[in-house]
Amino acid sequence: MDSITVLYFAGIADITQLGSETVSLTTLRSTTATDVIHVSDVVDMLIKKYGNDFEKVANTCMFAVDMDYVPRSHPLKPGQEMALIPPVSGG
C-alpha cells in the first residue's frame, strides 16, 4: 500500500479527534510537483484538512518518522509512521 500512518498526540489529537490516521502518498503526489513526499507535504495537507487551529499547533511540533526525530524536509516512504509531537510542559 502506498500510504503512511500519521500519529497525533496531545493538542493535535484534540483537534483531529484522532490518535492516528492513514494518509495516501499517491494522493499527495498528485498535488505536488515531485514524486518525493516530505514531512512538510503531509503537514501542509493536514493543515488544509483541519484548519487554523491545527496549523498553530503544528507550527510548534517536532516530527518523528519511525520513532526518530526528523526535520520537515525529511522524505517519506510507504509504510512509515510519522508522528506530530507538540511541546509538553510539566509542573
Backbone hydrogen bonds, N-H to C=O, Kabsch-Sander energy under -0.5 kcal/mol:
donor,donor_aa,acceptor,acceptor_aa,energy
3,S,1,M,-1.2
4,I,23,V,-2.3
5,T,80,Q,-2.3
6,V,21,E,-3.3
7,L,5,T,-0.5
7,L,82,M,-3.1
8,Y,19,G,-2.7
9,F,84,L,-0.7
12,I,9,F,-1.5
13,A,9,F,-0.9
14,D,10,A,-1.9
15,I,11,G,-1.9
16,T,12,I,-2.5
17,Q,13,A,-2.0
18,L,13,A,-0.7
21,E,6,V,-1.9
23,V,4,I,-2.7
25,L,2,D,-2.3
26,T,2,D,-1.0
28,L,24,S,-1.5
29,R,25,L,-2.6
30,S,26,T,-1.4
31,T,28,L,-1.5
32,T,28,L,-0.6
32,T,29,R,-0.8
37,I,35,D,-0.5
37,I,76,L,-0.5
39,V,74,H,-2.0
40,S,72,R,-2.4
41,D,38,H,-0.7
42,V,38,H,-1.6
43,V,39,V,-2.5
44,D,40,S,-2.6
45,M,41,D,-2.0
46,L,42,V,-2.4
47,I,43,V,-2.3
48,K,44,D,-1.9
49,K,45,M,-1.8
50,Y,46,L,-3.0
51,G,47,I,-2.7
55,E,51,G,-2.0
56,K,52,N,-2.5
57,V,53,D,-1.7
58,A,54,F,-3.2
59,N,55,E,-2.1
60,T,57,V,-1.8
61,C,58,A,-1.1
62,M,85,I,-2.6
63,F,70,V,-0.6
64,A,83,A,-1.8
65,V,68,D,-2.6
66,D,81,E,-2.8
68,D,65,V,-1.3
70,V,63,F,-2.6
74,H,71,P,-1.8
76,L,37,I,-3.2
79,G,3,S,-3.7
80,Q,77,K,-1.7
82,M,5,T,-3.1
83,A,64,A,-3.0
84,L,7,L,-2.3
85,I,62,M,-3.0
85,I,83,A,-0.6
